[in-house]
Amino acid sequence: MFVKVRIPTPLRPIVGGSASLQITADTVISALNQIETNHPGFKARICDDEGKTRRFVNIFVNSEDIRYLDGIKTTLKDGDTISIVPAVAGGITSVNTQTYQDRLSHLKKTLKEVTPEEVSKMIALKESVTLIDVRESEEYRNGHLPGAVSVPRGFLEMRIEEAIVDRSAPLVLYCAGGIRSLFATETLQNMGYTSVLSMTGGFSGWTRKGFSVKTPILLSEKERKRYSRHLLIPEVGEQGQIKLLKSKVLIIGAGGLGCPIAYYLSAAGVGTLGMVDFDVVDESNLQRQILHTTDRVGTSKIKSAMQTLSAFNENVKLIPFEERITSSNIERIMQDFDIVVDGSDNFPTRYLVNDACVKLKKPCVHGSIYRFEGQVTVFDPQRGGPCYRCLYKEPPPPELAPSCADAGVLGVLPGVIGLLEAVETVKLILEIGDPLIGRVVAYDALEGTFQTFTLRKDPTCDYCREGAIFPGFIDYDYFCASKGN
């Protein structure tokens, strides 16, 4: 449970001057024990030798006195605030007689500091040192030392162990002017970090010397609000969201699969979405193709999709390709995109998409559906995985490949498979998790089961084997109905 502990003024020198600490604890006593671990001597000011709270100190959880709850064993909920309220008379400092200036002077005499020039030399010589920026996140976003890790002073005790596991690792801490970093240095030393330096002058001193500063691409306030739930996820965060906004994804097809893929990639903030389709909206599409509406029957699927997506997220750049994919245009369409997501409904398109992705060295997120069943995988020979031709060297005859228009498809099934394709695409962009490279997930809606099968790269594949000379594109006859998936 993440809780906030308010530190009374007399006890703040013990915790490095902080007015409050953010910690993880499930009871009041575990919170006090955690603070004691990081700041020895703190608990003794609150509890006696028997572990009972001293008579001149009251503790509140939110607004409730713990004496009327379960005492120091009172359980905590996420977001609770613990307030430590000692008796005060107004005229005596009973715990520590040092003033702020006294303490600062003491730290400057006892802690090691390093100048911006020395830090610059460390960076130039590629010394094994980690720079820790203890300023607030907003300060960090406005500019920081190259390679610096952001660990705000208010969250130092809680986050430093995630950022730096090795307590003997050389660290250089800096803030805006060199004061907060001194207090932070003392805190880390008390936590057992043995090689910690504070940079004099802080970020201001660094910039005055003319040393290089990294100014990251920043999300606008509007973007921070829209994607706020992404920003809360450590694996995504602000830099991950920026990756999404800078990414370029091409979706093949504006049908059953293409619609949910496009909708959720747009929602996720993929910055540029291309979409290819040459068909028109048919009334039979509306059972599953969620970008289209009844009043658009008979109009271009691409125009209908662009209209829906532009209204949904106006900040996504949409690039429409209202044309049939052939060997003569496939490279032109694909060349400017990072990832291709295949939502096509026919084998000729699948083979052209696969072959172009192999030639242009682009990952292809693949999905397919049939009645109550669907499959999802990622073809990426560049990362050691197979391509589509490793599985099926050539398309089957028409009688063995009925289209959705002939065989039918459960209306919600493309939503399930399309969303899984969108998930795989986001994973590739963020470089997180384990993409479905060399694996296929098969979904059976009637049984309600997912199965995963291993796919292996064919060492004799004419297209993706090592050292293969690209044999060229093949325009297979179009034998799957255009009103399919």
QUIQUIKA-V940907 format. One record per residue. RES is the residue in one small letter. PHI is phi in whole degrees, -180 to 180 (NA if undefined). Layout:
res: <RES | RES>
phi: <PHI | PHI>
This chain:
res: <m | f | v | k | v | r | i | p | t | p | l | r | p | i | v | g | g | s | a | s | l | q | i | t | a | d | t | v | i | s | a | l | n | q | i | e | t | n | h | p | g | f | k | a | r | i | c | d | d | e | g | k | t | r | r | f | v | n | i | f | v | n | s | e | d | i | r | y | l | d | g | i | k | t | t | l | k | d | g | d | t | i | s | i | v | p | a | v | a | g | g | i | t | s | v | n | t | q | t | y | q | d | r | l | s | h | l | k | k | t | l | k | e | v | t | p | e | e | v | s | k | m | i | a | l | k | e | s | v | t | l | i | d | v | r | e | s | e | e | y | r | n | g | h | l | p | g | a | v | s | v | p | r | g | f | l | e | m | r | i | e | e | a | i | v | d | r | s | a | p | l | v | l | y | c | a | g | g | i | r | s | l | f | a | t | e | t | l | q | n | m | g | y | t | s | v | l | s | m | t | g | g | f | s | g | w | t | r | k | g | f | s | v | k | t | p | i | l | l | s | e | k | e | r | k | r | y | s | r | h | l | l | i | p | e | v | g | e | q | g | q | i | k | l | l | k | s | k | v | l | i | i | g | a | g | g | l | g | c | p | i | a | y | y | l | s | a | a | g | v | g | t | l | g | m | v | d | f | d | v | v | d | e | s | n | l | q | r | q | i | l | h | t | t | d | r | v | g | t | s | k | i | k | s | a | m | q | t | l | s | a | f | n | e | n | v | k | l | i | p | f | e | e | r | i | t | s | s | n | i | e | r | i | m | q | d | f | d | i | v | v | d | g | s | d | n | f | p | t | r | y | l | v | n | d | a | c | v | k | l | k | k | p | c | v | h | g | s | i | y | r | f | e | g | q | v | t | v | f | d | p | q | r | g | g | p | c | y | r | c | l | y | k | e | p | p | p | p | e | l | a | p | s | c | a | d | a | g | v | l | g | v | l | p | g | v | i | g | l | l | e | a | v | e | t | v | k | l | i | l | e | i | g | d | p | l | i | g | r | v | v | a | y | d | a | l | e | g | t | f | q | t | f | t | l | r | k | d | p | t | c | d | y | c | r | e | g | a | i | f | p | g | f | i | d | y | d | y | f | c | a | s | k | g | n>
phi: <NA | -84 | -131 | -110 | -114 | -83 | -101 | -68 | -52 | -64 | -98 | -63 | -58 | -69 | -105 | 77 | 90 | -73 | -82 | -155 | -127 | -101 | -137 | -111 | -160 | -110 | -141 | -63 | -66 | -67 | -66 | -66 | -65 | -66 | -63 | -62 | -61 | -85 | -136 | -54 | 100 | -70 | -64 | -63 | -78 | -104 | -119 | -86 | -64 | -89 | 85 | -89 | -65 | -66 | -70 | -98 | -129 | -114 | -124 | -119 | -104 | 60 | -112 | -102 | -70 | -68 | -63 | -104 | -111 | -113 | 62 | -72 | -90 | -56 | -78 | -118 | -113 | -57 | 93 | -65 | -120 | -98 | -114 | -99 | -122 | -84 | -70 | -132 | -112 | 97 | -122 | -130 | -96 | -88 | -100 | -147 | -89 | -72 | -82 | -58 | -66 | -62 | -68 | -62 | -63 | -63 | -65 | -66 | -81 | -104 | -100 | -82 | -123 | -137 | -85 | -57 | -62 | -68 | -65 | -59 | -67 | -60 | -66 | -62 | -85 | 56 | -69 | -79 | -138 | -107 | -89 | -116 | -92 | -97 | -74 | -69 | -57 | -64 | -64 | -61 | -65 | -82 | 145 | -155 | -67 | -57 | 82 | -70 | -100 | -87 | -136 | -55 | -54 | -67 | -116 | -58 | -62 | -81 | -109 | -63 | -70 | -74 | -79 | -129 | -82 | -79 | -76 | -99 | -67 | -66 | -127 | -122 | -100 | -145 | -129 | -80 | -131 | 101 | -94 | -58 | -67 | -66 | -63 | -67 | -61 | -61 | -60 | -66 | -63 | -66 | -86 | 103 | -78 | -104 | -134 | -120 | -124 | -110 | -86 | -66 | 80 | 60 | -63 | -63 | -65 | -61 | -69 | -63 | -79 | 83 | -75 | -67 | -129 | -96 | -109 | -71 | -66 | -109 | -76 | -72 | -62 | -65 | -67 | -63 | -73 | -64 | -106 | -60 | -71 | -69 | -66 | -80 | -89 | -56 | -73 | -111 | 62 | -67 | -67 | -66 | -65 | -64 | -58 | -62 | -66 | -89 | -78 | -129 | -123 | -106 | -107 | -92 | 101 | -114 | -104 | -59 | -82 | -60 | -64 | -66 | -58 | -65 | -60 | -81 | -69 | -65 | -63 | -71 | 96 | -61 | -68 | -131 | -119 | -101 | -143 | -117 | -168 | -123 | -88 | -114 | -71 | -112 | -59 | -70 | -73 | -70 | -69 | -149 | -93 | -76 | -83 | -105 | -129 | -58 | -71 | -104 | -58 | 94 | -98 | -62 | -63 | -64 | -64 | -64 | -64 | -63 | -63 | -68 | -68 | -67 | -75 | -76 | -146 | -68 | -87 | -83 | -80 | -106 | -122 | -87 | -127 | -91 | -161 | -80 | -73 | -137 | -65 | -84 | -121 | -62 | -69 | -61 | -68 | -84 | -56 | -95 | -107 | -85 | -135 | -112 | -114 | -90 | -118 | -75 | -123 | -146 | -67 | -55 | -68 | -60 | -70 | -64 | -63 | -59 | -65 | -68 | -64 | -64 | -65 | -89 | 59 | -118 | -68 | -122 | -88 | -114 | -141 | -149 | -139 | -158 | 54 | -115 | -125 | -148 | -137 | -138 | -156 | -126 | -96 | -152 | -57 | -63 | -106 | 90 | -89 | -81 | -111 | -62 | -74 | -64 | -88 | -136 | -64 | -150 | -71 | -75 | -68 | -54 | -68 | -100 | -134 | -67 | -81 | -62 | -65 | -92 | -96 | 84 | -154 | -63 | -57 | -84 | -60 | -59 | -65 | -63 | -70 | -62 | -68 | -64 | -64 | -65 | -61 | -62 | -64 | -63 | -60 | -65 | -64 | -83 | 57 | -127 | 68 | -123 | -60 | -78 | -91 | 81 | -140 | -125 | -99 | -109 | -114 | -115 | -68 | -69 | -84 | 68 | -126 | -116 | -127 | -116 | -121 | -83 | -111 | -114 | -74 | -82 | -65 | -105 | -58 | -66 | -105 | -114 | -65 | -61 | 82 | -68 | -92 | -55 | -81 | 106 | -84 | -126 | -92 | -70 | -63 | -82 | -114 | -99 | -62 | -71 | -94 | -73 | -31>
